Amino acid sequence: MSSIFQQIIDRELPADIVYEDELCLAFTDINPQAPVHVLLIPKKEIVSMATVKPEDKDILGHLMIKASEVAEMLGLSENGYRLIINTNEDAGQSVFHIHIHILGGRKMTWPPG
Ligand code: 5GP
C-alpha cells in the first residue's frame, strides 16, 4: 500500500493541487494550521530528512526554489511565511514521504510548540 502522498501524486486520492511540475507537487493541507497551509512534496519517495542522501541534492534544491515560488504565488512573500519539515517522532512527522509545510497568512510565534 503506497503512502497517502504517493496516492495524491498518482491521483488515487483527491487533493487541492496548487502547483505541479515533473519533480514535485504542492497541495493544500487537509488540516490547515494557518490561513494558508500548503504541502510541497517531491514525486520521488524520500521518507524523511533523516534518510536524505547526497544524490538527493538536486531534488532538495528544487524543492527549496519551488517553496519560494509557491509562497510568492500564494501572496505570502511580503508579509512572510514559515517553512517546516517535521522529521521523525519528536517533531511529530506523521506521513513518511518528505514534505515542506508552507504556512502563512498570520503572525507566527517562536519558539514553535
Ligand atoms: P507531518 O505531521 O508529517 O509533518 O505532516 C503531515 C501533514 O499531512 C499534516 O499536516 C496533515 O494534515 C496532512 N495530511 C494528512 N493526510 C492528508 C491528506 O489525505 N490530504 C492532505 N491534503 N493532507 C493530508
Residues whose N, C-alpha, C, O or C-beta is under 5 A from the ligand:
A	BS01	5GP	I4 A15 T28 D29 I30 N31 N86 G92 Q93 S94 V95
